[in-house]
Amino acid sequence: MSTVKIAFIGAGNMATAIAGGLVSQGFSTDNIAASDPYPPSLEAIKASTGIATYIDNDEAIAGASVVVLAVKPQVMAEVATGISEAVNRENAVVISIAAGITIASLEKWLGGEVAIVRTMPNTPALVKAGATGLYANTQVSEQQKVLTEDILNAIGITRWVNTEALLDAITALSGSGPAYFFMFMEAMAATGVRMGLDPETSAQLAMQTGLGAAQMAMQSDVDLLELRKRVCSPGGTTLKAVESFESASLAQTVDNAMQAALDRAIEMAKEMG
């Protein structure tokens, strides 16, 4: 991968995070470029990562094997149409990180023979702890799939799905998921204050508990249910709290919330298409 050139179209936070992750893993800044019509964004990504920057998209794409579309969904049609000739000339694989933009739309704007990977990252990618869903069209080779994984693994973990529709499920799970955990930690911290803790202590303990639980789960050789059972001593405090959650139908509440997110993701795809 060291000789592959990657071009980012759009130089916002996510592009900066991915480029920064690649550089931190030893990827040469000489082989990464970014373009953006907004000079302050280019200045920020260059200062953060040291990569080459351009106002013109075609200049950034020249010689690139990978083009990462990191622009807002609202301008994707214009941008993708504008770079179609350059992408086809370079025979590059296009990686889209835009929510709600389908493969069919991208193929229409870029050209039907372009290799395209649609992704669904989440905001923890900004701290290299992201979770990204991936779906490829039939033009994407196995080598390009591996290359896509290598790029996005620089900001966390990746998982492929077999149908594009499953990206909407990933949107509901990990795409929107950070907000669910923020909300839960916020509620825990507020209750800690009600119980007498000062706000800073309560917030720090809630956040550290969330971090620790996630790390334990990721490193464990048992499933989430077993981990929960191991914390719940018979007749103890944790069991009482868990029983309260169950009586309040926490699992159904989560299911309802994620279904609402899934429904909205499907609506957005129709609107953007």
N, C-alpha and C positions, 0 to 999 in steps of 0.2 A: 504493500500500500504506500510505501514511502515515495514512489515515483508518480503516484496518481495526483492530478491536480483537481482541486475542489473549488467550485465557484458558488458563493452565496449571493442570491439575488434578494436583497433586503438585508440591512445591517442592524436589526433591532436586537432585543434582549436574547431571543432564542438563538439567532445566528451567532451572537457573541458567545453564548454559553457553549454551543457545539464547537465553534472554532477554538475557543479557549481550552476545551477539554481535549481536543486533538493536539494542540500545541503542548499541553501539559504532559501528554503521553509520548512526546518526542517527534510528532509530525512536523516536518519542516514548514516554516512560515512562507518559504519561497513557493510552496505548492498550494497555498490557500489564497483566494482572492474574494473580495466582496464588493458589491455595487449597491448604490442607494442614491436617490435623487436629493437626499437631505444631508448636506455636508456635516452638520454636527454628529449625526449617526456614524458617518465614516470616520470622523476624528475619534469618536469614542471607541469603536471597534479596533482601530489601529493602535490606539494607546493601550488598550487592554490586551491585545493579542500579538501585535506586531506584523499583521498580515498586510498584503497589498490591497489598496482600495481604489475604486473607480466610480465616477458618476455614470459612465456608459455601461450598460449591461453586456453588450457584445464584447467589449474589451475585457471584462471580467471572465467571460465564458471562453475566450480564445484559448485553445489547448486543454480545456477541462474535460475530464472523463466523467465527472459528477457535477450536476447542477442542483443546488438546494434552493427550492422556492420558499423563501421565508418572508413573504409579504402578506399583508392583510387580505382576507378573503374577498373583500369588496373591490380590490383592484387586481385580483388574480387574472381575470379574463384579459384585461388590457396588457398586463405584464407578460403573461404566457404567450399571447399572440405575437407580441413584439419580439420575443426571443426565439420563436419557433425556428426560424431559418438558422440561427447560430447553433441551437441545440442539435438540429438534424445534421448540420455540417460536421459537428464534433462527434456525432454518434454517442452522445452522453446519456447516462441514466439520470432521470430527473427524480428528485426526492422532494415531495411536497409535505410541508408541516402545517398546512392551512386547514383549519376545521371546516367541515361542511362542503368541501370541494371534492366532487366525485372523480373517479378515474375517467369516466365517460366525458365529463366536462373538460378535463385536462387533455384528453386525447383530441377532442374537438379543437381546442385552442393551439395545442402543440403539434398536432399531426398524429394520425392513427398508428404510425410505426414506431413511435418514440417509446423507449423503455421507461416506465413510470412506477415509482413506489410511493403509495400514499401512506402517511404516518399519522399517528395520534400520540404526540408527546404530552407531558404534563409539566406544570411549573416547577416542581422540584428539580427538573433538569438544570435550572439556573444555579443549583448548588451541587451538580453532578450526582444527584440522587433520583433521577427521573425514571419513569416507566413509560415505554413507548410501544404502541401497537403498530404492526407493519402489514401492508397488503400490496402485492405486486401484480401488474398486468402480465399478459403472456409474453410480452417482448423482453421481460427482464430475465437475464441469464443467471445461472447459479453463481457465477463469479460476481455478478453485480449484486446479488442478494447478500453474499458474504461481505462485500465491500460496504453495502448499506448498513449491515449489522456493526461492522467495525467502526463506522463513523458515529452511529447513534449510541453505541455502547460507551462512547467517551463521556456521555452524560447520564449513564445509569444502566438499566437493563432493557432488553428488547424482546418482544414475542411476536411471531408471525401468526396471522389468522388465515383460514382457508377461504373465507368469503368476505367481500368488502362490507357487507352488512354488519359483520361482527365488529367492525371498527366503531359502530355506534354503541355497542355494548361496552367496548373499552373506554369510549368517551364517558359513559355513565359510571364506570367503575374507577379507573385511574385518572382519566382526563379531568373529571369534576371532583374526584375523590379527595384531593387535598383540602378542599373547602369543608368537606364533611368532618375531617379530623381537626381542622382549625376550630370548627364550631363545637365539637365535643370537648376539646381542650379549653376553649373559652368558657363552656358551662362548668367544667370541673374547677377551673380557676375561680370563677365567680362564687361557687359554693364554698370553696376553701376560704374565701374572704368572709362569707357569711358565718362560717364556723370559727372565725377569729384570726386567721392568718393575714399578714399584710399582703397587699396586692402583688408586689414584686415576688415575694417568696412563693405565693400560691401559683402565679403564672409560671415561674421557673420550674417548680416541681411538676406541674401539669405537663409542660413541654418535655422535660427530661424523661418523665414516665412514658410519654408517647414514643419518644426516640428509643428508649431502652426496650420497650415492648416490641417495637418493630425490628430492632436488631436481634433480639432473642428469637423472634419468629423466623427471620431470614436465615439464621445460623442453626436452627434446630433441626433435628431429624424426625420430629413428630409433628402432627398437624395442629392447626389452631385450636380445635376442640380439646385435644389432649393438653395443650399448654394451659388453656383456661382451667381445666379440671385440676391441674397441678397447683394452681394458685388458690383454689377454693378448698380450704380445709373444712372438714365436716363441722357444722355448727359455728363456723368462724365468721368474721366480718365480711370477707369477700363474697362468700356464698350468699349472705343476706343481700348484698348489693346486686349480685347477679340475679337472684330471685326477683328483686324489685324490677330490674330491667325486663325480665321475662314476663312479669305480670303486666307491664306497660306495653307489651308487644313491640319491643325494640327491633326484633328481626323484621317484622312486618312493616314497621316505620321506615327502616332502611330500604326494604324492597320497594315500597311506594315511592320513595325519593328517587331511587335509581331508575325506576320505570319512567318517572316524570322527565328525568334527564335524557333517557333513551328516546322518548317520544319527541322531545324538543330537538334532539340531534337529527332525527329523521326529517322533521319539519325544516330545519335549517338547510339540509342537503337539497331539498326541493326548492327552497327559496334561492339558494346560491346557484343552482343549476340552470 
